[in-house]
Amino acid sequence: MQLACLLHDGSEAYISDITRPVKKHLKQYIEIEKHLQDQVYERFLFSPLTEEEIEQIGQIDDDILIWEFKTIMARKIEGTMPSMKSNPVFDFIPFKEVEKEFMDIFQKARRLV
């Protein structure tokens, strides 16, 4: 599940991210994004995700979004503040450090699959 969360936006390496309010109106984009994301999961997880796993990842993504808005934008968005099992850091971190941390987590999670 950790690897799936890490890769949940993998399709964005091939197509641009589009904000949720706009994306929901772009049926063809959503189909293309799903196809690409399924390919990412099959390549690195060796199988597609179950509906339950997709829902869990969606909930985690929503929870982080709520925290990002509160922390970065100093605005509360719809929904209750979720409890977090970690302490996300929203400070600026140089890209090379982020890339290294991502790859370290990726390699560790890959060994568990």
Backbone bond lengths (Angstrom), bond angles and torsions (degrees), N, CA, C in turn:
res aa  C-N    CA-C-N  psi(-1)  N-CA   C-N-CA  omega(-1)  CA-C   N-CA-C  phi
1 M - - - 1.446 - - 1.529 110.54 -
2 Q 1.338 116.05 -36.71 1.465 119.20 178.98 1.527 110.35 -61.27
3 L 1.333 117.06 -43.32 1.456 120.65 179.78 1.531 110.31 -65.97
4 A 1.311 117.12 -39.94 1.468 120.58 178.05 1.526 110.32 -61.52
5 C 1.325 117.26 -41.89 1.469 120.56 177.69 1.524 110.76 -63.65
6 L 1.299 116.04 -42.02 1.459 120.96 -179.52 1.534 110.79 -61.77
7 L 1.326 116.19 -34.93 1.465 121.50 -175.37 1.525 113.71 -98.53
8 H 1.330 117.92 4.79 1.467 119.94 -170.40 1.530 114.40 -62.05
9 D 1.302 118.88 -18.97 1.463 121.82 175.56 1.528 111.27 -110.45
10 G 1.318 116.91 22.81 1.464 121.32 -177.52 1.512 114.02 -57.84
11 S 1.316 117.63 -31.48 1.468 120.56 179.38 1.527 111.20 -61.29
12 E 1.335 116.46 -24.19 1.459 120.11 -178.41 1.533 112.40 -69.30
13 A 1.327 117.29 -11.04 1.463 119.80 173.49 1.532 110.42 -71.02
14 Y 1.318 116.00 -19.06 1.463 121.28 -175.91 1.524 113.12 -113.28
15 I 1.325 116.24 -28.04 1.463 121.08 175.74 1.528 107.18 -132.73
16 S 1.296 116.71 153.47 1.461 120.46 -178.32 1.518 111.31 -69.47
17 D 1.314 114.95 152.33 1.457 120.41 172.69 1.521 107.72 -76.20
18 I 1.306 115.21 144.28 1.457 121.15 176.70 1.519 106.93 -127.87
19 T 1.319 116.97 135.80 1.463 120.29 -177.26 1.529 110.59 -61.24
20 R 1.323 114.78 148.78 1.467 121.86 -175.66 1.527 114.61 -53.32
21 P 1.346 118.20 -45.16 1.469 116.88 -177.88 1.530 113.28 -60.66
22 V 1.321 117.64 -31.25 1.464 121.44 178.69 1.528 110.20 -85.00
23 K 1.318 116.28 -43.78 1.468 121.36 -175.17 1.524 112.77 -55.56
24 K 1.325 117.12 -38.61 1.469 120.16 -176.03 1.526 112.71 -61.00
25 H 1.342 117.83 -15.09 1.463 122.05 178.99 1.535 112.81 -98.41
26 L 1.318 116.98 1.77 1.471 121.23 -174.67 1.534 110.71 -113.58
27 K 1.325 115.88 78.72 1.464 121.53 -174.46 1.537 111.90 -55.66
28 Q 1.315 117.62 -47.52 1.463 120.31 -177.84 1.535 111.31 -64.67
29 Y 1.324 116.98 -40.17 1.459 120.20 176.97 1.530 109.94 -59.71
30 I 1.325 117.22 -45.53 1.464 122.07 -179.18 1.527 110.53 -60.56
31 E 1.327 117.64 -40.42 1.468 121.66 177.98 1.531 111.17 -64.64
32 I 1.323 116.35 -44.99 1.469 120.90 178.91 1.527 110.11 -63.75
33 E 1.331 116.63 -45.26 1.457 121.08 179.80 1.530 110.96 -59.38
34 K 1.334 117.20 -44.77 1.467 121.06 179.71 1.527 110.88 -62.71
35 H 1.317 116.89 -43.52 1.471 120.13 179.21 1.539 110.68 -60.46
36 L 1.314 116.70 -47.45 1.466 120.48 179.37 1.526 111.67 -64.02
37 Q 1.338 116.69 -42.91 1.458 119.82 -179.31 1.524 110.79 -64.60
38 D 1.328 117.30 -39.49 1.468 120.31 176.07 1.533 110.90 -60.43
39 Q 1.322 116.57 -37.29 1.470 120.68 178.05 1.527 110.80 -65.17
40 V 1.319 116.70 -41.31 1.475 121.20 177.91 1.526 109.44 -60.74
41 Y 1.331 116.79 -47.64 1.470 120.22 -179.17 1.523 111.29 -63.58
42 E 1.318 117.11 -43.00 1.470 119.51 -179.80 1.523 111.16 -64.83
43 R 1.322 117.45 -36.03 1.465 121.08 -179.63 1.529 111.79 -68.18
44 F 1.329 116.31 -43.42 1.457 119.25 -173.08 1.526 114.52 -102.49
45 L 1.326 117.44 -21.00 1.465 120.48 178.48 1.529 111.47 -109.87
46 F 1.326 116.20 -8.21 1.460 123.79 176.91 1.519 114.17 70.31
47 S 1.314 118.27 7.79 1.466 121.43 175.20 1.519 108.60 -166.08
48 P 1.328 115.83 157.48 1.467 117.66 175.72 1.525 110.35 -70.69
49 L 1.313 116.41 162.11 1.453 120.90 178.71 1.523 110.20 -80.18
50 T 1.320 116.06 153.86 1.455 120.96 173.66 1.524 108.53 -78.43
51 E 1.307 117.24 164.55 1.462 120.99 176.83 1.526 110.78 -59.63
52 E 1.333 116.39 -39.02 1.468 120.52 178.85 1.527 111.12 -62.69
53 E 1.328 117.10 -42.73 1.468 120.66 178.78 1.521 110.90 -65.12
54 I 1.334 117.14 -40.42 1.464 121.43 178.42 1.531 109.92 -62.12
55 E 1.329 116.37 -42.29 1.471 120.36 178.17 1.529 111.10 -64.15
56 Q 1.338 117.57 -41.27 1.463 120.46 179.29 1.524 111.00 -62.85
57 I 1.315 116.67 -44.01 1.463 120.62 179.13 1.524 110.09 -64.22
58 G 1.330 117.16 -41.09 1.461 120.92 177.09 1.518 111.85 -60.48
59 Q 1.329 116.56 -40.54 1.472 120.42 179.27 1.525 110.90 -66.42
60 I 1.316 116.66 -42.28 1.468 120.91 178.09 1.532 109.62 -62.46
61 D 1.327 116.67 -43.39 1.465 121.45 179.34 1.534 110.14 -62.21
62 D 1.335 116.74 -42.93 1.471 120.38 177.71 1.525 111.26 -62.98
63 D 1.332 116.39 -42.89 1.468 120.66 -179.77 1.525 111.06 -61.16
64 I 1.317 116.53 -44.07 1.468 120.18 179.16 1.525 110.18 -64.49
65 L 1.330 117.19 -39.59 1.469 120.79 178.52 1.523 111.02 -58.98
66 I 1.328 116.52 -43.78 1.466 120.49 178.63 1.529 110.25 -60.56
67 W 1.331 117.21 -44.06 1.476 121.04 179.04 1.524 111.19 -66.86
68 E 1.338 117.07 -38.85 1.470 119.42 178.29 1.519 110.71 -60.75
69 F 1.332 116.78 -46.93 1.464 119.50 179.99 1.516 111.10 -61.42
70 K 1.322 117.54 -43.06 1.463 121.04 -179.65 1.528 110.64 -63.57
71 T 1.327 116.68 -44.32 1.455 121.51 -173.41 1.527 112.78 -81.11
72 I 1.309 116.85 -47.63 1.462 120.48 -173.95 1.526 111.86 -85.22
73 M 1.323 116.46 -43.72 1.457 120.57 -175.20 1.525 112.74 -94.66
74 A 1.336 116.95 -8.67 1.469 121.89 -176.63 1.526 110.81 54.90
75 R 1.349 114.69 37.46 1.463 121.27 179.07 1.517 108.72 -133.03
76 K 1.302 114.69 141.45 1.451 119.35 174.68 1.525 107.62 -93.02
77 I 1.333 116.49 134.02 1.457 119.57 176.19 1.518 108.53 -108.20
78 E 1.299 114.85 173.38 1.460 120.76 -177.41 1.523 111.40 -52.63
79 G 1.306 115.37 141.16 1.459 120.41 179.33 1.516 110.83 108.46
80 T 1.303 114.84 157.54 1.455 119.71 178.48 1.512 109.50 -85.10
81 M 1.307 115.77 153.01 1.461 120.27 178.59 1.521 108.88 -65.19
82 P 1.314 116.93 119.08 1.464 119.71 -179.93 1.524 110.69 -75.08
83 S 1.317 115.20 152.92 1.462 117.97 172.41 1.522 107.02 -79.56
84 M 1.301 116.46 146.11 1.459 120.73 -177.42 1.522 109.28 -114.58
85 K 1.318 115.58 143.15 1.460 121.04 177.16 1.526 110.62 -92.01
86 S 1.317 116.06 -2.14 1.459 121.73 176.95 1.526 107.46 -139.02
87 N 1.296 115.74 178.46 1.459 121.24 178.17 1.524 108.50 -116.48
88 P 1.338 116.91 90.27 1.465 118.38 -178.53 1.521 111.13 -61.71
89 V 1.308 115.29 142.91 1.461 121.96 178.58 1.526 107.02 -108.81
90 F 1.312 116.43 127.00 1.454 120.77 -178.16 1.532 111.63 -111.88
91 D 1.323 116.20 21.38 1.455 121.02 176.84 1.530 109.45 -76.92
92 F 1.345 114.66 159.95 1.460 118.86 173.97 1.521 108.62 -68.24
93 I 1.320 115.43 131.85 1.465 121.61 176.10 1.524 106.33 -130.51
94 P 1.322 118.55 130.01 1.461 120.51 -179.95 1.532 111.66 -55.64
95 F 1.325 115.45 144.55 1.457 121.44 -175.16 1.525 112.54 -53.20
96 K 1.298 118.29 -43.91 1.475 121.11 -177.97 1.531 111.03 -59.15
97 E 1.316 117.71 -38.68 1.472 120.72 177.96 1.527 110.85 -68.09
98 V 1.330 116.53 -42.14 1.464 120.61 178.34 1.524 109.93 -63.10
99 E 1.325 115.96 -44.55 1.466 120.35 179.69 1.530 110.96 -60.81
100 K 1.320 116.91 -43.98 1.466 120.25 179.95 1.525 110.87 -63.05
101 E 1.334 116.83 -45.65 1.469 120.12 179.47 1.528 110.82 -62.62
102 F 1.328 116.28 -43.01 1.468 120.46 177.53 1.525 110.36 -58.07
103 M 1.329 116.61 -49.21 1.467 120.39 -177.74 1.525 111.55 -65.42
104 D 1.322 117.90 -37.10 1.467 120.56 176.96 1.529 110.66 -62.26
105 I 1.334 116.52 -47.30 1.465 120.65 178.99 1.527 109.80 -64.67
106 F 1.333 116.83 -42.45 1.461 121.82 179.61 1.526 110.64 -58.67
107 Q 1.337 117.15 -49.38 1.469 120.77 -178.47 1.532 111.15 -62.76
108 K 1.309 117.03 -42.28 1.469 120.91 179.12 1.533 110.08 -63.50
109 A 1.315 116.87 -46.68 1.476 121.06 -179.01 1.530 111.21 -66.14
110 R 1.327 117.72 -36.42 1.475 121.18 178.59 1.525 111.52 -61.26
111 R 1.330 117.04 -36.30 1.464 120.19 179.78 1.527 111.72 -66.12
112 L 1.335 116.41 -22.27 1.471 120.76 -178.68 1.519 112.84 -85.94
113 V 1.329 117.64 -14.29 1.479 121.38 -177.96 1.510 109.92 -79.54
